């Protein structure tokens, strides 16, 4: 695919088609890799993005309870002394 270099203020940039942005889930940032004469653009994955908000909602709804019993609940720690 051929894309044009465009002027952006005093800099230049690439304009990527919406289909490419959607297909590779590119939103705000990409990683730029220079490798053996090639320029590689890779989407930056943010797998935990939004977790803080989700955890806050879970806490507010009372959904942040343990799913399994505490593994040390019945442990006798006096044996370890």
C-alpha positions in Angstrom: 0.0 0.0 0.0 1.3 3.4 -0.9 0.7 6.4 1.5 1.8 10.0 1.2 4.0 12.0 3.5 2.1 15.1 4.5 3.2 18.4 6.1 2.0 18.9 9.7 3.2 22.2 11.0 7.0 22.2 10.8 7.1 18.4 10.7 5.9 15.7 8.3 3.8 12.6 9.0 1.9 9.7 7.5 -1.8 9.6 7.0 -3.1 6.0 7.6 -6.5 5.0 6.2 -9.3 4.3 8.6 -9.5 0.7 7.5 -5.9 0.2 8.6 -6.5 1.9 11.9 -9.6 -0.2 12.6 -8.0 -3.5 11.5 -5.0 -3.1 13.7 -6.8 -1.4 16.6 -4.6 1.7 16.4 -6.0 4.5 18.5 -3.6 7.1 19.8 0.0 5.7 19.7 2.1 3.3 17.8 5.6 1.9 18.4 8.1 2.8 15.7 10.7 0.2 15.1 13.7 0.8 12.8 15.0 -2.6 11.6 17.4 -3.5 8.8 16.3 -0.7 6.5 12.6 -1.0 7.3 10.3 1.1 9.4 7.7 -0.9 11.3 4.7 0.6 13.0 3.2 -1.6 15.7 0.1 -0.8 17.8 0.8 -0.3 21.4 -1.2 -2.8 23.4 -2.7 -1.5 26.6 -4.1 -4.7 28.0 -4.9 -3.2 31.5 -6.4 0.0 30.2 -9.5 0.9 32.1 -9.0 -1.7 34.8 -8.9 1.0 37.6 -12.4 2.2 36.6 -13.7 -1.4 36.4 -12.2 -2.3 39.8 -13.8 0.8 41.3 -17.2 -0.2 39.9 -16.7 -3.7 41.2 -16.0 -2.4 44.7 -19.0 -0.1 44.6 -21.2 -3.0 43.6 -19.7 -5.4 46.2 -18.4 -7.7 43.4 -14.8 -7.6 44.6 -15.1 -10.6 47.0 -12.7 -13.6 47.0 -13.8 -16.4 44.7 -11.9 -19.1 46.6 -11.1 -19.4 50.3 -7.9 -18.0 51.7 -5.3 -20.7 51.4 -3.9 -19.8 54.8 -7.2 -19.7 56.6 -6.7 -23.0 58.4 -2.9 -22.9 58.6 -1.3 -23.4 62.0 1.6 -20.9 61.9 2.8 -22.0 65.4 4.3 -25.1 63.7 6.6 -22.8 61.7 8.2 -21.2 64.8 
